[in-house]
Amino acid sequence: MTVAYPAFSFQNPLDLYDFSASETSGSWIIDNDGVMGGVSRSQLSFSSTGTILFQGSVSFDFGGGFTSVRSVFETVDAGNYNGLLIMVKGDGKTYQLRVWHQKQFDGVAFFQHFETTRGEWLEIFLPFICFQASYRDRLLPDHPTLNRREISQIGLMVSDKQKGEFSL
């Protein structure tokens, strides 16, 4: 599927995190499939080079099949921005970048898939207009669109029947 995007400007970006120092790296929470009996595992670590490493293993045992990490922060007004620009070095798997516009942990998430290339750094732009609403991995096609003026959480997820080790 090909999506045509309007012209986007990368002037005046808003940096959400600076991973070069612990005080600017945010507070992160691991949320794996153990909440539903699964045994997938993951961890998040910070490097001295200013990057984070999200890695682990996805297992389908005991009804599992996903692992994720997320950060809750003070609400960000991204109304004047067109999307999120991420730089990733992955393992060839497909991931989800997820955002929420409520503070509660269990609620509607807005996600977009992105693909990685094993061992290569990629700069990926994820337009807000392409984020889809979901609740517990079920699409919500009739749900209102992402309120980008009140973004309060961001996360990464690996799921979609991608069993085994992962590293992003």
DSSP file with accessible surface (Angstrom, degrees, kcal/mol):
  #  RESIDUE AA STRUCTURE BP1 BP2  ACC     N-H-->O    O-->H-N    N-H-->O    O-->H-N    TCO  KAPPA ALPHA  PHI   PSI    X-CA   Y-CA   Z-CA
    1    1 A M              0   0  217      0, 0.0     2,-0.4     0, 0.0     0, 0.0   0.000 360.0 360.0 360.0 133.4    0.0    0.0    0.0
    2    2 A T        -     0   0  140      2,-0.0     2,-0.5     0, 0.0     0, 0.0  -0.915 360.0-163.0-110.2 133.7    1.3    3.4   -0.9
    3    3 A V        -     0   0   56     -2,-0.4     2,-0.5     2,-0.0   127,-0.0  -0.968  12.0-142.1-117.2 129.0    0.3    6.5    1.0
    4    4 A A        -     0   0   95     -2,-0.5    -2,-0.0     0, 0.0     0, 0.0  -0.798  20.4-159.3 -89.2 128.5    0.8   10.0   -0.4
    5    5 A Y        -     0   0  110     -2,-0.5     3,-0.1     1,-0.0    -2,-0.0  -0.855  18.5-115.7-107.8 145.1    1.8   12.5    2.3
    6    6 A P        -     0   0   77      0, 0.0     2,-0.1     0, 0.0    -1,-0.0  -0.297  55.4 -75.6 -65.9 163.3    1.5   16.2    2.1
    7    7 A A        -     0   0  104      1,-0.0     2,-0.4     2,-0.0     0, 0.0  -0.420  55.3-157.0 -63.4 130.6    4.8   18.1    2.2
    8    8 A F        -     0   0   47     -2,-0.1     2,-0.4    -3,-0.1    -1,-0.0  -0.886   5.1-144.3-113.5 146.0    6.2   18.1    5.7
    9    9 A S        -     0   0   65     -2,-0.4    73,-0.3     2,-0.1    -2,-0.0  -0.874   7.2-161.2-108.7 139.5    8.6   20.5    7.2
   10   10 A F        +     0   0  116     -2,-0.4     2,-0.2    71,-0.1    -1,-0.1   0.037  50.1 128.3-105.6  26.6   11.3   19.5    9.7
   11   11 A Q  S    S+     0   0  153      1,-0.2    -2,-0.1     2,-0.0     0, 0.0  -0.563  72.5   7.6 -81.4 144.1   11.8   23.1   10.9
   12   12 A N  S    S-     0   0  134     -2,-0.2    -1,-0.2     1,-0.1    -3,-0.0   0.920  83.5-166.8  55.3  54.6   11.6   23.7   14.7
   13   13 A P        -     0   0   93      0, 0.0     2,-0.6     0, 0.0    -1,-0.1  -0.304  16.1-132.7 -68.7 157.0   11.4   20.1   15.9
   14   14 A L        -     0   0   87     64,-0.0     2,-0.5     0, 0.0    67,-0.0  -0.960  15.9-145.3-110.7 113.4   10.5   19.3   19.4
   15   15 A D        -     0   0  138     -2,-0.6     3,-0.1     1,-0.2     0, 0.0  -0.716  13.2-172.2 -81.4 123.9   12.8   16.8   21.1
   16   16 A L        +     0   0   63     -2,-0.5     2,-0.3     1,-0.2    -1,-0.2   0.826  69.1  16.6 -81.1 -35.9   10.9   14.6   23.5
   17   17 A Y        -     0   0   45      8,-0.0     2,-0.4     9,-0.0    -1,-0.2  -0.980  49.8-159.1-138.8 152.3   13.9   12.8   24.9
   18   18 A D    >   -     0   0   82      6,-2.4     3,-1.1    -2,-0.3     6,-0.3  -0.937  12.6-170.3-126.9 103.5   17.7   13.2   25.1
   19   19 A F  T 3   +     0   0   45     31,-0.5    31,-0.4    -2,-0.4    32,-0.2   0.389  69.2  86.2 -79.9   6.6   19.0    9.7   25.9
   20   20 A S  T 3  S+     0   0   76     30,-0.3     2,-0.3    29,-0.1    -1,-0.2   0.641  95.2  37.0 -80.9 -12.3   22.6   11.0   26.6
   21   21 A A  S X  S-     0   0   26     -3,-1.1     3,-1.4     1,-0.1     4,-0.4  -1.000  76.3-131.2-140.9 141.7   21.7   11.7   30.2
   22   22 A S  G >  S+     0   0  105     -2,-0.3     3,-1.1     1,-0.3     4,-0.3   0.862 106.1  58.4 -61.2 -35.3   19.5    9.9   32.7
   23   23 A E  G 3  S+     0   0  156      1,-0.2    -1,-0.3     2,-0.1     3,-0.1   0.684 113.2  38.8 -72.1 -13.4   17.7   13.0   33.8
   24   24 A T  G <  S+     0   0   60     -3,-1.4    -6,-2.4    -6,-0.3    -1,-0.2   0.277  95.9  83.0-115.6  10.8   16.5   13.7   30.2
   25   25 A S  S <  S-     0   0    4     -3,-1.1    -2,-0.1    -4,-0.4    -3,-0.1   0.490  89.1-132.4 -92.6  -7.0   15.8   10.1   29.2
   26   26 A G        -     0   0   41     -4,-0.3     2,-0.5    -3,-0.1    -1,-0.2  -0.042  26.1 -70.9  81.8 173.7   12.3    9.9   30.7
   27   27 A S        -     0   0   85     45,-0.4    45,-0.7     2,-0.0     2,-0.3  -0.945  52.2-163.5-109.3 124.3   10.8    7.3   32.9
   28   28 A W  E     -A   71   0A  46     -2,-0.5     2,-0.4    43,-0.2    43,-0.2  -0.854   9.1-159.8-118.4 146.5   10.0    4.0   31.2
   29   29 A I  E     -A   70   0A  69     41,-3.0    41,-2.2    -2,-0.3     2,-0.4  -0.982  15.5-136.2-126.1 130.3    7.7    1.0   32.1
   30   30 A I  E     -A   69   0A  70     -2,-0.4     2,-0.3    39,-0.2    39,-0.2  -0.701  21.6-177.5 -83.1 134.8    8.0   -2.5   30.7
   31   31 A D        +     0   0   27     37,-2.9    37,-0.4    -2,-0.4     2,-0.1  -0.799  12.7 167.7-137.2  91.2    4.5   -3.9   29.8
   32   32 A N    >   -     0   0   29     -2,-0.3     3,-1.4    35,-0.2    35,-0.2  -0.417  53.1 -88.6 -99.8 179.3    4.8   -7.5   28.5
   33   33 A D  G > >S+     0   0    0     33,-1.6     3,-2.3     1,-0.3     5,-2.3   0.459 100.4  98.8 -71.9   2.9    2.2  -10.2   27.9
   34   34 A G  G > 5 +     0   0   49      1,-0.3     3,-1.5     3,-0.2    -1,-0.3   0.784  68.6  73.6 -58.5 -23.9    2.5  -11.5   31.5
   35   35 A V  G < 5S+     0   0  112     -3,-1.4    -1,-0.3     1,-0.3    -2,-0.1   0.703 107.0  34.0 -63.3 -17.6   -0.7   -9.4   32.2
   36   36 A M  G < 5S-     0   0  108     -3,-2.3    -1,-0.3    -4,-0.1    -2,-0.2   0.128 131.8 -86.3-123.6  19.8   -2.5  -12.1   30.3
   37   37 A G  T < 5S+     0   0   45     -3,-1.5    -3,-0.2     1,-0.3    27,-0.2   0.367  84.0 135.6  96.9  -4.4   -0.5  -15.1   31.4
   38   38 A G      < -     0   0    8     -5,-2.3    -1,-0.3    25,-0.3    24,-0.2  -0.168  49.3-144.8 -74.7 171.4    2.2  -15.0   28.7
   39   39 A V        +     0   0   78     22,-0.6    21,-0.1    20,-0.2    -1,-0.1   0.126  47.3 135.7-126.0  19.8    6.0  -15.4   29.3
   40   40 A S        -     0   0   10     19,-0.3     2,-0.3    26,-0.2    -6,-0.2  -0.327  37.9-156.9 -63.9 153.8    7.5  -13.0   26.8
   41   41 A R  E     +G   57   0B 134     16,-2.5    16,-2.4    -9,-0.1     2,-0.3  -0.961  17.9 166.0-136.5 151.7   10.3  -10.9   28.3
   42   42 A S  E     -G   56   0B  20     -2,-0.3     2,-0.3    14,-0.2    14,-0.2  -0.982  11.9-164.1-155.3 164.8   12.0   -7.6   27.5
   43   43 A Q  E     -G   55   0B 104     12,-2.4    12,-2.2    -2,-0.3     2,-0.4  -0.976  11.4-144.7-148.2 158.4   14.3   -5.0   28.9
   44   44 A L  E     +G   54   0B  32     -2,-0.3     2,-0.3    10,-0.2    10,-0.2  -0.995  21.6 178.7-125.9 128.3   15.2   -1.4   28.2
   45   45 A S  E     -G   53   0B  45      8,-2.1     8,-2.9    -2,-0.4     2,-0.4  -0.954  20.8-135.9-131.9 153.8   18.8   -0.2   28.7
   46   46 A F  E     -G   52   0B  97     -2,-0.3     6,-0.2     6,-0.2     2,-0.2  -0.889  19.0-149.5-109.4 137.2   20.4    3.2   28.2
   47   47 A S    >   -     0   0   46      4,-2.8     3,-1.3    -2,-0.4     4,-0.2  -0.648  25.1-119.0-104.4 163.9   23.9    3.5   26.5
   48   48 A S  T 3  S+     0   0  126      1,-0.3    -1,-0.1    -2,-0.2    -2,-0.0   0.592 109.3  69.1 -74.2  -8.8   26.6    6.0   27.0
   49   49 A T  T 3  S-     0   0  112      2,-0.1    -1,-0.3   -30,-0.0   -29,-0.1   0.364 120.8 -99.7 -91.1   4.5   26.3    6.9   23.3
   50   50 A G  S <  S+     0   0   21     -3,-1.3   -31,-0.5   -31,-0.4   -30,-0.3   0.780  86.3 109.4  87.1  26.7   22.8    8.5   23.8
   51   51 A T        -     0   0   44    -32,-0.2    -4,-2.8    -4,-0.2     2,-0.3  -0.846  57.1-134.5-126.2 165.5   20.6    5.7   22.7
   52   52 A I  E     -G   46   0B  34     -2,-0.3     2,-0.5    -6,-0.2    -6,-0.2  -0.893  12.0-146.2-116.6 153.7   18.3    3.2   24.3
   53   53 A L  E     -G   45   0B  56     -8,-2.9    -8,-2.1    -2,-0.3     2,-0.6  -0.981   9.4-170.5-123.6 118.9   18.1   -0.5   23.6
   54   54 A F  E     +G   44   0B   1    114,-3.1   114,-2.9    -2,-0.5     2,-0.3  -0.954  28.3 150.1-107.0 116.1   14.8   -2.4   23.7
   55   55 A Q  E     +GH  43 167B  60    -12,-2.2   -12,-2.4    -2,-0.6     2,-0.3  -0.962   2.2 102.9-147.2 161.5   15.4   -6.1   23.5
   56   56 A G  E     -GH  42 166B   4    110,-1.9   110,-2.3    -2,-0.3     2,-0.4  -0.983  57.8 -69.0 163.7-149.8   14.0   -9.4   24.6
   57   57 A S  E     -GH  41 165B  23    -16,-2.4   -16,-2.5    -2,-0.3     2,-0.5  -0.995  26.2-143.6-146.2 132.8   12.0  -12.4   23.4
   58   58 A V  E     - H   0 164B   1    106,-2.4   106,-2.8    -2,-0.4     2,-0.4  -0.841  22.5-173.5 -97.2 129.4    8.4  -12.9   22.3
   59   59 A S        -     0   0   16     -2,-0.5   -19,-0.3   104,-0.2     7,-0.2  -0.947  26.2-156.7-123.0 143.7    6.8  -16.2   23.2
   60   60 A F    >   +     0   0   79     -2,-0.4     3,-1.0     5,-0.1     4,-0.3   0.445  57.6 123.1 -93.0  -2.6    3.4  -17.5   22.3
   61   61 A D  G >  S+     0   0   88      1,-0.2     3,-1.3     2,-0.2   -22,-0.6  -0.284  76.4   8.1 -62.0 142.3    3.4  -19.9   25.3
   62   62 A F  G 3  S-     0   0  156      1,-0.3    -1,-0.2   -24,-0.2    -3,-0.0   0.800 136.3 -54.0  58.6  34.3    0.4  -19.5   27.7
   63   63 A G  G <  S+     0   0   50     -3,-1.0   -25,-0.3     1,-0.2    -1,-0.3   0.625 104.3 132.2  82.6  13.6   -1.5  -17.1   25.5
   64   64 A G    <   +     0   0   15     -3,-1.3    -1,-0.2    -4,-0.3     3,-0.1  -0.008  15.6 145.4 -85.1-168.0    1.3  -14.6   25.1
   65   65 A G        +     0   0   15      1,-0.4    96,-0.4    93,-0.1     2,-0.3   0.479  52.4  64.1 149.1  14.1    2.7  -12.9   22.1
   66   66 A F        -     0   0   32     -7,-0.2   -33,-1.6    93,-0.1    -1,-0.4  -0.996  41.2-171.2-152.6 160.4    3.8   -9.3   22.7
   67   67 A T  E     + B   0 158A   0     91,-1.9    91,-2.4    -2,-0.3     2,-0.3  -0.980  18.2 169.2-146.8 147.2    6.2   -7.2   24.6
   68   68 A S  E     - B   0 157A   7    -37,-0.4   -37,-2.9    -2,-0.3     2,-0.3  -0.975  21.5-153.9-153.7 165.5    6.3   -3.4   25.0
   69   69 A V  E     +AB  30 156A   1     87,-2.2    87,-2.4    -2,-0.3     2,-0.3  -0.982  19.0 180.0-141.0 145.9    7.8   -0.4   26.8
   70   70 A R  E     -AB  29 155A  17    -41,-2.2   -41,-3.0    -2,-0.3     2,-0.4  -0.992  18.0-146.0-149.3 159.6    6.2    3.0   27.3
   71   71 A S  E     -AB  28 154A   1     83,-3.0    83,-2.0    -2,-0.3     2,-0.4  -0.983   8.5-153.8-127.1 135.0    6.9    6.3   28.9
   72   72 A V  E     + B   0 153A  51    -45,-0.7   -45,-0.4    -2,-0.4     2,-0.3  -0.904  27.5 161.9-106.5 134.9    4.4    8.7   30.6
   73   73 A F  E     -     0   0A  36     79,-2.4     3,-0.1    -2,-0.4     2,-0.0  -0.881  47.1 -64.1-143.3 173.7    5.3   12.4   30.6
   74   74 A E  E    S-     0   0A 162     -2,-0.3    77,-0.0     1,-0.1    -1,-0.0  -0.371  75.8 -83.0 -59.9 141.6    3.7   15.8   31.0
   75   75 A T  E     -     0   0A  76      1,-0.1     2,-0.4    75,-0.1    77,-0.2  -0.204  46.5-151.1 -53.9 133.1    1.2   16.4   28.3
   76   76 A V  E     - B   0 151A  27     75,-3.2    75,-1.9    -3,-0.1     2,-1.0  -0.920   8.3-141.4-109.3 132.5    2.8   17.6   25.0
   77   77 A D        +     0   0   87     -2,-0.4     3,-0.3    73,-0.2    72,-0.3  -0.825  30.1 164.6 -91.7 102.0    0.9   19.8   22.6
   78   78 A A    >   +     0   0    8     70,-2.9     3,-2.0    -2,-1.0    71,-0.2   0.057  34.9 120.1-103.9  23.1    2.0   18.5   19.2
   79   79 A G  T 3  S+     0   0    8      1,-0.3    -1,-0.2    69,-0.1    70,-0.1   0.773  74.6  49.9 -60.5 -28.1   -0.8   20.3   17.3
   80   80 A N  T 3  S+     0   0  135     -3,-0.3     2,-0.3    68,-0.1    -1,-0.3   0.297 100.4  83.9 -92.8   8.2    1.6   22.3   15.2
   81   81 A Y    <   -     0   0   73     -3,-2.0     3,-0.1    67,-0.1   -71,-0.1  -0.823  66.0-148.0-113.6 154.3    3.6   19.2   14.3
   82   82 A N        -     0   0   59     -2,-0.3    46,-2.6   -73,-0.3    47,-0.5   0.595  66.4 -49.6 -95.4 -15.9    2.9   16.7   11.5
   83   83 A G  E     -I  127   0C  15     44,-0.3     2,-0.4    45,-0.1    -1,-0.2  -0.986  65.8 -60.7 171.7-165.6    4.3   13.6   13.1
   84   84 A L  E     -I  126   0C  26     42,-2.2    42,-3.3    -2,-0.3     2,-0.5  -0.928  31.4-155.3-115.5 135.1    7.1   11.8   14.9
   85   85 A L  E     +I  125   0C  79     -2,-0.4     2,-0.3    40,-0.2    40,-0.2  -0.947  19.9 179.8-110.1 121.6   10.6   11.4   13.5
   86   86 A I  E     -I  124   0C  29     38,-2.8    38,-3.1    -2,-0.5     2,-0.5  -0.909  22.0-149.4-121.9 151.0   12.5    8.4   15.0
   87   87 A M  E     +I  123   0C 117     -2,-0.3     2,-0.3    36,-0.2    36,-0.2  -0.991  30.2 169.9-117.0 122.7   16.0    7.0   14.4
   88   88 A V  E     -I  122   0C  17     34,-2.6    34,-3.1    -2,-0.5     2,-0.5  -0.959  31.4-159.8-135.1 150.7   16.2    3.3   14.9
   89   89 A K  E     +I  121   0C  98     -2,-0.3    32,-0.2    32,-0.2     2,-0.1  -0.987  37.1 167.1-125.5 116.5   18.6    0.5   14.3
   90   90 A G  B     -j  118   0D   8     30,-0.8    29,-2.6    27,-0.7    30,-0.2  -0.318  46.9-107.6-119.5-159.4   16.8   -2.8   14.3
   91   91 A D        -     0   0   16     27,-0.3    27,-0.3    -2,-0.1     3,-0.1   0.142  68.5 -87.7-122.1  11.1   16.8   -6.5   13.5
   92   92 A G  S    S+     0   0   44      1,-0.3     2,-0.1    25,-0.1    25,-0.0   0.388  91.3 121.3  93.5  -3.4   14.6   -6.7   10.4
   93   93 A K        -     0   0   39     74,-0.2    23,-1.4    22,-0.1     2,-0.4  -0.416  65.7-111.0 -87.5 168.8   11.4   -7.0   12.4
   94   94 A T  E     -C  115   0A  38     21,-0.2    65,-0.4    65,-0.1     2,-0.3  -0.843  37.3-175.5-100.5 135.1    8.3   -4.8   12.3
   95   95 A Y  E     -C  114   0A   1     19,-2.8    19,-2.5    -2,-0.4     2,-0.4  -0.752  19.6-126.5-121.7 170.0    7.5   -2.7   15.4
   96   96 A Q  E     -CD 113 157A   2     61,-2.5    61,-1.9    -2,-0.3     2,-0.5  -0.967   7.0-153.8-117.3 136.7    4.8   -0.4   16.5
   97   97 A L  E     -CD 112 156A   7     15,-2.5    15,-1.7    -2,-0.4     2,-0.4  -0.949  25.3-166.9-100.9 129.3    5.2    3.1   17.8
   98   98 A R  E     -CD 111 155A  17     57,-2.8    57,-2.6    -2,-0.5     2,-0.3  -0.937  12.4-175.5-123.0 141.9    2.3    3.8   20.1
   99   99 A V  E     -CD 110 154A   1     11,-2.7    11,-2.9    -2,-0.4     2,-0.3  -0.951   4.6-163.8-132.1 154.8    1.0    7.1   21.5
  100  100 A W  E     - D   0 153A   6     53,-1.7    52,-2.5    -2,-0.3    53,-1.2  -0.962  16.6-155.9-132.6 152.2   -1.8    7.9   24.0
  101  101 A H  S    S+     0   0   41      7,-0.4     2,-0.3    -2,-0.3    50,-0.1  -0.130  75.8  68.3-122.2  40.2   -3.6   11.1   24.9
  102  102 A Q  S    S-     0   0   33      2,-0.2    50,-0.2     6,-0.1     5,-0.1  -0.975  74.8-132.7-146.6 157.0   -4.7   10.1   28.3
  103  103 A K  S    S+     0   0   94     -2,-0.3    -1,-0.1   -31,-0.1     4,-0.1   0.749  74.6 100.8 -82.8 -25.9   -2.7    9.4   31.5
  104  104 A Q  S    S-     0   0  116      1,-0.1    -2,-0.2     2,-0.1     3,-0.1  -0.299  72.1-134.1 -65.3 148.5   -4.4    6.1   32.5
  105  105 A F  S    S+     0   0   77      1,-0.2     2,-0.8   -33,-0.0    -1,-0.1   0.867  91.9  54.4 -72.4 -38.6   -2.3    3.1   31.7
  106  106 A D  S    S+     0   0   77     29,-0.0     2,-0.3    30,-0.0    -1,-0.2  -0.851  84.7  94.5-103.7 106.9   -5.2    1.0   30.1
  107  107 A G  S    S-     0   0   12     -2,-0.8    29,-0.4    27,-0.1     2,-0.2  -0.949  77.5 -38.3-168.0-172.2   -6.9    2.9   27.4
  108  108 A V        -     0   0   26     -2,-0.3    -7,-0.4    27,-0.1     2,-0.3  -0.450  54.0-162.8 -68.6 130.2   -7.1    3.6   23.6
  109  109 A A  E     - E   0 134A   1     25,-2.9    25,-2.7    -2,-0.2     2,-0.5  -0.844  11.3-143.7-110.2 152.5   -3.6    3.6   22.0
  110  110 A F  E     +CE  99 133A   2    -11,-2.9   -11,-2.7    -2,-0.3     2,-0.3  -0.974  30.3 179.4-115.7 128.0   -2.8    5.1   18.6
  111  111 A F  E     -CE  98 132A  10     21,-2.7    21,-2.6    -2,-0.5     2,-0.3  -0.869  24.3-169.6-132.6 161.9   -0.2    3.1   16.7
  112  112 A Q  E     -C   97   0A  20    -15,-1.7   -15,-2.5    -2,-0.3     2,-0.2  -0.972  24.7-128.7-147.2 134.6    1.7    3.0   13.5
  113  113 A H  E     -C   96   0A  73     -2,-0.3     2,-0.3   -17,-0.2   -17,-0.2  -0.551  24.0-175.0 -78.4 150.1    3.9    0.1   12.2
  114  114 A F  E     -C   95   0A   8    -19,-2.5   -19,-2.8    -2,-0.2     2,-0.3  -0.990  15.5-136.7-143.9 145.8    7.5    0.7   11.1
  115  115 A E  E     -C   94   0A 144     -2,-0.3     2,-0.3   -21,-0.2   -21,-0.2  -0.754  14.1-153.1-100.9 149.7    9.9   -1.8    9.6
  116  116 A T        -     0   0    9    -23,-1.4     2,-0.5    -2,-0.3     5,-0.1  -0.788  10.0-136.3-116.4 162.2   13.6   -2.1   10.4
  117  117 A T    >   -     0   0   60      3,-0.5     3,-2.2    -2,-0.3   -27,-0.7  -0.985  41.1 -98.0-117.1 127.9   16.5   -3.3    8.5
  118  118 A R  B 3  S-j   90   0D 190     -2,-0.5   -27,-0.3   -27,-0.3     3,-0.1  -0.193 100.0  -9.6 -51.6 120.5   18.9   -5.6   10.3
  119  119 A G  T 3  S+     0   0   50    -29,-2.6     2,-0.4     1,-0.2    -1,-0.3   0.475 106.8 115.3  74.3   4.9   21.9   -3.7   11.6
  120  120 A E    <   -     0   0  109     -3,-2.2   -30,-0.8   -30,-0.2    -3,-0.5  -0.900  64.3-126.4-113.3 137.9   21.2   -0.4    9.8
  121  121 A W  E     -I   89   0C 134     -2,-0.4     2,-0.4   -32,-0.2   -32,-0.2  -0.622  32.6-172.5 -75.3 131.5   20.3    3.0   11.2
  122  122 A L  E     -I   88   0C  42    -34,-3.1   -34,-2.6    -2,-0.3     2,-0.6  -0.980  22.1-145.9-126.5 142.4   17.0    4.3    9.7
  123  123 A E  E     -I   87   0C 130     -2,-0.4     2,-0.5   -36,-0.2   -36,-0.2  -0.944  27.4-172.8-103.9 119.5   15.3    7.7   10.0
  124  124 A I  E     -I   86   0C  31    -38,-3.1   -38,-2.8    -2,-0.6     2,-0.5  -0.965  15.4-154.7-123.9 127.5   11.6    7.1    9.9
  125  125 A F  E     -I   85   0C  50     -2,-0.5   -40,-0.2   -40,-0.2    -2,-0.0  -0.874   6.9-166.9-101.1 126.2    8.9    9.7    9.8
  126  126 A L  E     -I   84   0C   4    -42,-3.3   -42,-2.2    -2,-0.5     2,-0.1  -0.893  15.4-144.6-114.9  99.1    5.5    8.6   11.2
  127  127 A P  E >   -I   83   0C   0      0, 0.0     3,-1.8     0, 0.0     4,-0.3  -0.381  12.8-131.9 -65.9 138.4    2.8   11.1   10.2
  128  128 A F  G >  S+     0   0   12    -46,-2.6     3,-1.6     1,-0.3    18,-0.2   0.836 104.6  66.1 -57.4 -32.9    0.1   11.7   12.7
  129  129 A I  G 3  S+     0   0  110    -47,-0.5    -1,-0.3     1,-0.3   -46,-0.1   0.688  98.8  53.7 -66.4 -13.9   -2.6   11.3   10.0
  130  130 A C  G <  S+     0   0   30     -3,-1.8    -1,-0.3     2,-0.1     2,-0.2   0.449  79.3 113.2-100.0  -1.9   -1.6    7.6    9.7
  131  131 A F    <   -     0   0   20     -3,-1.6     2,-0.4    -4,-0.3    15,-0.2  -0.518  54.4-151.1 -72.6 138.5   -1.9    6.6   13.3
  132  132 A Q  E     -E  111   0A  90    -21,-2.6   -21,-2.7    -2,-0.2     2,-0.2  -0.884  12.5-120.2-111.7 143.4   -4.7    4.1   13.9
  133  133 A A  E     +E  110   0A  10     -2,-0.4     7,-2.5     7,-0.3     2,-0.3  -0.569  38.4 165.3 -81.7 141.1   -6.8    3.7   17.2
  134  134 A S  E     -EF 109 139A   0    -25,-2.7   -25,-2.9     5,-0.3     2,-0.4  -0.987  26.7-155.0-150.1 157.3   -6.7    0.4   19.0
  135  135 A Y  E >  S- F   0 138A  69      3,-2.1     3,-1.6    -2,-0.3   -27,-0.1  -0.977  85.8 -16.3-135.7 119.0   -7.6   -1.1   22.3
  136  136 A R  T 3  S-     0   0  154     -2,-0.4     3,-0.1   -29,-0.4    -1,-0.1   0.899 130.3 -52.1  50.5  45.6   -5.9   -4.2   23.5
  137  137 A D  T 3  S+     0   0   86      1,-0.2     2,-0.5   -28,-0.0    -1,-0.3   0.596 111.2 122.6  69.6  15.7   -4.7   -4.8   19.9
  138  138 A R  E <   -F  135   0A 164     -3,-1.6    -3,-2.1     2,-0.0    -1,-0.2  -0.935  65.0-120.4-105.2 126.9   -8.2   -4.5   18.4
  139  139 A L  E     -F  134   0A 100     -2,-0.5    -5,-0.3    -5,-0.2    -7,-0.0  -0.356  17.0-158.2 -63.3 143.9   -8.6   -1.9   15.7
  140  140 A L    >   +     0   0   56     -7,-2.5     3,-1.7     1,-0.1    -7,-0.3  -0.730  16.6 173.0-121.7  77.6  -11.2    0.8   16.5
  141  141 A P  T 3  S+     0   0  113      0, 0.0    -1,-0.1     0, 0.0    -7,-0.0   0.761  78.3  48.1 -63.5 -23.8  -12.0    2.2   13.0
  142  142 A D  T 3  S+     0   0  161      2,-0.0     3,-0.1    -9,-0.0    -2,-0.0   0.376  86.4 112.8 -97.4   4.2  -14.9    4.4   14.2
  143  143 A H  S <  S-     0   0   68     -3,-1.7   -10,-0.2     1,-0.1    -3,-0.0  -0.460  78.9 -96.1 -74.8 147.0  -12.9    5.9   17.1
  144  144 A P        -     0   0   93      0, 0.0    -1,-0.1     0, 0.0     3,-0.1  -0.230  50.4 -96.6 -56.5 155.8  -12.0    9.7   17.0
  145  145 A T        -     0   0  125      1,-0.2   -13,-0.1    -3,-0.1   -16,-0.1  -0.169  54.2 -67.9 -72.0 168.5   -8.6   10.4   15.6
  146  146 A L        -     0   0   20    -15,-0.2     2,-1.3   -18,-0.2    -1,-0.2  -0.309  40.3-137.3 -57.8 129.1   -5.5   11.1   17.7
  147  147 A N    >   -     0   0   58      1,-0.2     3,-1.8    -3,-0.1    -1,-0.1  -0.754  22.6-175.3 -87.2  92.3   -5.7   14.3   19.7
  148  148 A R  T 3  S+     0   0   75     -2,-1.3   -70,-2.9     1,-0.3     3,-0.5   0.542  73.7  70.8 -74.8  -1.6   -2.2   15.5   19.0
  149  149 A R  T 3  S+     0   0  123    -72,-0.3    -1,-0.3   -71,-0.2   -70,-0.1   0.548 105.0  39.7 -84.9  -7.3   -2.6   18.5   21.3
  150  150 A E  S <  S+     0   0  102     -3,-1.8     2,-0.4   -73,-0.1    -1,-0.2  -0.195  71.6 157.0-137.0  45.6   -2.7   16.2   24.4
  151  151 A I  E     +B   76   0A   9    -75,-1.9   -75,-3.2    -3,-0.5   -50,-0.3  -0.593   2.1 160.2 -75.7 127.7   -0.1   13.5   23.9
  152  152 A S  E     +     0   0A   1    -52,-2.5   -79,-2.4    -2,-0.4     2,-0.3   0.422  55.9  37.4-130.3  -3.0    1.0   12.1   27.3
  153  153 A Q  E     -BD  72 100A   0    -53,-1.2   -53,-1.7   -81,-0.2     2,-0.3  -0.993  52.7-174.7-148.3 151.6    2.5    8.7   26.6
  154  154 A I  E     +BD  71  99A  17    -83,-2.0   -83,-3.0    -2,-0.3     2,-0.3  -0.986  16.0 163.0-143.3 146.3    4.7    7.1   23.9
  155  155 A G  E     -BD  70  98A   2    -57,-2.6   -57,-2.8    -2,-0.3     2,-0.4  -0.975  30.1-127.7-156.5 171.6    5.8    3.5   23.5
  156  156 A L  E     -BD  69  97A  22    -87,-2.4   -87,-2.2    -2,-0.3     2,-0.3  -0.950  24.6-175.5-123.6 145.7    7.2    0.7   21.4
  157  157 A M  E     -BD  68  96A  16    -61,-1.9   -61,-2.5    -2,-0.4     2,-0.4  -0.999  16.7-161.8-142.6 143.8    5.7   -2.7   20.9
  158  158 A V  E     +B   67   0A   0    -91,-2.4   -91,-1.9    -2,-0.3     2,-0.2  -0.998  45.5 108.9-121.4 127.5    6.7   -5.9   19.1
  159  159 A S    >   +     0   0    4     -2,-0.4     3,-0.7   -65,-0.4   -65,-0.1  -0.582  11.9 116.6-158.0-136.1    3.8   -8.3   18.4
  160  160 A D  T 3  S-     0   0   70      1,-0.2    -1,-0.1    -2,-0.2     3,-0.1   0.881 110.6 -56.8  55.4  43.9    2.0   -9.4   15.3
  161  161 A K  T 3  S+     0   0  182    -96,-0.4     2,-1.0     1,-0.2    -1,-0.2   0.811  92.3 146.6  61.9  33.3    3.0  -13.1   15.5
  162  162 A Q    <   -     0   0   36     -3,-0.7  -104,-0.2   -97,-0.3    -1,-0.2  -0.673  29.4-171.0-100.9  78.7    6.8  -12.3   15.6
  163  163 A K        +     0   0  128     -2,-1.0  -104,-0.2    -3,-0.1     2,-0.2  -0.375  38.6  29.0 -72.1 144.9    8.1  -15.0   17.8
  164  164 A G  E    S-H   58   0B  22   -106,-2.8  -106,-2.4    -2,-0.1    -2,-0.1  -0.533  95.7 -10.8 109.9-170.5   11.6  -15.1   19.1
  165  165 A E  E     -H   57   0B 119   -108,-0.2     2,-0.3    -2,-0.2  -108,-0.3  -0.305  56.8-177.9 -66.6 147.8   14.4  -12.7   20.0
  166  166 A F  E     -H   56   0B   6   -110,-2.3  -110,-1.9     2,-0.0     2,-0.3  -0.970  11.6-173.5-144.3 158.1   14.2   -9.0   19.0
  167  167 A S  E      H   55   0B  46     -2,-0.3  -112,-0.2  -112,-0.2   -74,-0.2  -0.899 360.0 360.0-156.5 122.1   16.5   -6.0   19.4
  168  168 A L              0   0   18   -114,-2.9  -114,-3.1    -2,-0.3   -78,-0.2  -0.995 360.0 360.0-133.2 360.0   15.7   -2.4   18.6
